[in-house]
């Protein structure tokens, strides 16, 4: 009977469309922008720090933007993705085709990507910005990123243990596969490529995009792994002094990796 249906079952068509849409915007789009921003480290410490300054110019609105347009859509996409994975059936043992394996890998990489993203945000930002919470995160070796010492703290966080670059390599790979393959299935869901010929053309498009995004992500990882944190901090400290004097940024010791500098 209709009254026996759960909320998800009653609205499954709409929820699946929203799940598909949030996989592209804002989750997938944000991932691409985030990786491109990180890859700016290849242009030098100044380029990356300037990109971070631009992001943090939002001030207190940044937290609202993060939760409204990134974290909440991500959580919806992740939790409904778990429902889809739980309710779906794998049949690779009977039909060991490429598309069936991609179906399985889409669910597996989704789980891996979610665990990676949760750990990545904890590792760099600590999730929440309350002082008592950040103190706890710091004691656990987490919340390592400081916006006004962006490159040096990111590099130090990545170089602190071999566990992190390995986790990031696996995590970025899972995120990119999930995004690229999800883009392909989204095209079917929304009727963009239905015929076998159109789907074959879509293969080239989405895996080309996936390969480019993967290259950008690994380039960013390599940039932070080879950066000297001490030299990067010297450049960041100079930029901080100049930016405070010019009024470009507001002094904020919580965004520094060390005690606040005196600005003459």
N, C-alpha and C positions, 0 to 999 in steps of 0.2 A: 504494500500500500504506500501511497505517496507520503502519508504522515509518518511512516516508519523510516523515511530517508533522512540521513544526516545532512547538516548544512553543506558540507563539501559535496555530497552526492547531488543535492538539489541544484547547486550552482557550479557543478564541475566544468561545464562548457566554458563559462565565463572565467573561472579560476585558471583553467588551462591556458586560455588566451592571455590572461594577465601574466601568468608564469612565463609564457613564451615572450611576451613583450618586454617584461622586466629583465629577461636574460640579455636583451640587446640594449635597451635604454631603461634605466641608467647603468645597470651593472656592467654589461659588456663594454659600453662606451667609456665608463669611468676606468675600467681596467686598462684600456688602450691609452687613455690620457695619462693615467698614473705611470704606466711603463715608459711612455715617451718623456714625461717629466723626469723620471729617474735616469733615463738615458742621456739627459742633458749634462750629466756628470762627465761624459766623454768630451764635452766642450770646455771643461775646466770647472774648478770650484765656484768661480764667480757666476757662471751660467746657472748652475744648480741652485746656488743660494738666492740668486735673483728670482728664480722660478718659485722658490719657497716663500720669499718675501711677498710675491704677488698673491699667492694663495692666502697667506696670513694677513694680508691687507683687509680681509673681510672682518677682522676683529672678532667680536663676540658672536657675530652672525655665522661664523665658520662652523660652530657646533651645531647650529640649527640646520645648516646646509648639509653637513655630514650625516646627521641622523635622518633628516627628511628625504634626502635625495640619494643617499648611498646605503647607510646601514639598514634602515627599515625595508627598502625594496630588496636588499640583499637577503635579509632574514626571511622575508616572504618567499623569495625565489628558492632559498635553501630548504625551508621547512616543507613547502609544497612539493619541491623536488624529491624530498624523502618520501612523501606520500605516494608520488608517482612511481618511485623505485619500488616501494613496498607493495603496491597494488599491481605492478606489472609482472610479467612472466618472462623468464629467460628461456630461450629454446635453442641455444647454440649447440647443445648435444644432439639435437635432431636435425637442425638446419644450420650447418656451420658455414654461413655465407658472410661476406664482408659487412653487409648492412646489419646483420644480426650481431656481429661482434662490435660494431660501432654503437649499437643500441646498448649493449652491456657496458662498454667502456664509457659511454655517456653517463651512466648511473654511477659507475665506480669513480671516474674522475670528478664527478660532482661532489661525491663524499670527500674525496681527498682534497679537492679545492676548498671546500668549506672548512675543514680542519686546518688547512694551511692559512686561510684568510684570518680565522680566529686567532691562531698563534702568531701570525704576522702583525696584526694590529696590537696584540698584547706585547710582543717583542719590541715594537717600535714606539707605540703610543700608550699602551696600558689600558686602552678602552675608555676609561673614565678619568677625569681631570681633577678629582677631589684630592686634596693634599694627603689625607690619611691613606687613601687608596694608592696614590702614586708612591708614597713611602714604602708601602707593602710590595708594590711591583718592583721597585728599585732593589729591595732586599732579595728579591727572587731573580735579579738579573734581567728584568724586563723594563718596558717603558724607557728605552735607551735613546730614542731620537729627540733632539732638541732643535727647534725650528731655526734659531738664530746661530746655531753651529751645525747646520744641516748635514753637509758632506762629511765632516769629521766624525760626528756621532753615528751616522749611518754606516760609515766604513768601519768604525770601531765595533759596532754591534755585529756586523757581518763577519769580522775577523776574530771575534772573541772565542769562537768555537767552530770546529769543523762541522758540527751538527747543523748550523744555520745555513751555510751555502748549499749543503746537500738538500736540506728541507726546501730551500728556495728553488733549487733546480727542479726537484720533483713537483713542487707546488706550482711554479710558473708553467711547467709542461702540462700539468693537469688542467689548470685554468684555461690555457690557450686551446687545448684539444676540446674541452667542454664548450668553449665559446665558439670555435670554428664549426664543430659538428652540430652544435645547437643552432647556429646560424643556418646551416643546411636544412635541418628539420623544421626550423621556423618558416623557411621558404615554402615548405610543403603545407604546414599548418595554415598559412595565410594565402595559399594558392598562387605563389609566385613562380614555382616550377613544379609542374605536375607530370608532364610527359617524360619518358625515359631520356629523350634527347636533352630536354631542359635540365634535368637532374644531373646529367653528365657534365653539361656546361657549368652548372652550379658547383660541382666538385672542384673544378679548376679554380673557380673564383674564391670559394671559402677556404680551400687549403692554401691558396696563394696568400690570402689575408692572414691565415693562421701562421704560415711560415714567416711572414714579415713581422708579425707581432711577437713571435717566439724569438726571432733574432734581436729585436729591440729589447725584450726582457732580459735575455742572456747577456747582451752588451752592457746593460745597466748593472747587472750582477758582477760582471767582470770589471767594470769601472770602479765599483766600490771595493772589490777584493784587492785591487792593485793600488789603491790610493793610500798615501801616507797621512794618517789622521793628524799628526802633529803639524805638518806643513799646511794641511787644509785649515786647521784651526787658526793659524797665524793670519791667513787670508780672510777668514770669516770675522776675526776680531777687528781687523782693519775696516772691513765692510760695515760691521756693526757700528763702530765709532762714527764713520762717515754718514751712515744712514740716519743715526740718531740726531747728529748735528744738522743735517739737512731737513729733518722733520719727516723723512720718508717712513720711518717706523717709530713706534712708541717704545721706550725702554721697558723691558720685561725680563727680569732675572730668571723667571721660570722657563723661559725659552732659551736659556744659555746653559752650556754644559759645565760652567764654572762660575764663581762669584761675579757679580755685575762689575763691569768696567767703569771707571770714572771718565765721563765725557766732558772735556774742557769747553 
